Amino acid sequence: MDPGESASECCAREVLEETGLVVRVGRLIGVYFTPHKIIEYADGNRRQSLLLSFEAEVIGGELCITDETTEVGYFSPEQMKSMALWGSLDDVADALSGLDAAFVR
């Protein structure tokens, strides 16, 4: 998140930067973190990830590859199981669960 940015503003900005899509951010699906997984960047910075997953509705833009992506597309949960993804599929399963409460995992 950038300084002064809300979580939903950050979500909308990140989606635009990574996909070219403009979205309206909806409800929080869940909060996901893995204390034992540390990400180390090429510049030596180390971070522990914290993922906030939101529902979002596409309201504009065009799905495209950006400076932050190498491939883009729409995939079913079954297709995603065979992909090398950054995180787990917990947030996808939680989003499809039909429950209104946010998850913390």
Secondary structure, DSSP 4 states (H G I P E B T S, - for coil): --TT--HHHHHHHHHHHHHSEEEEEEEEEEEEEEEEEEEE-TTS-EEEEEEEEEEEEEEEE-----TT-S------HHHHTTS--SS-SHHHHHHTS---SPEE-
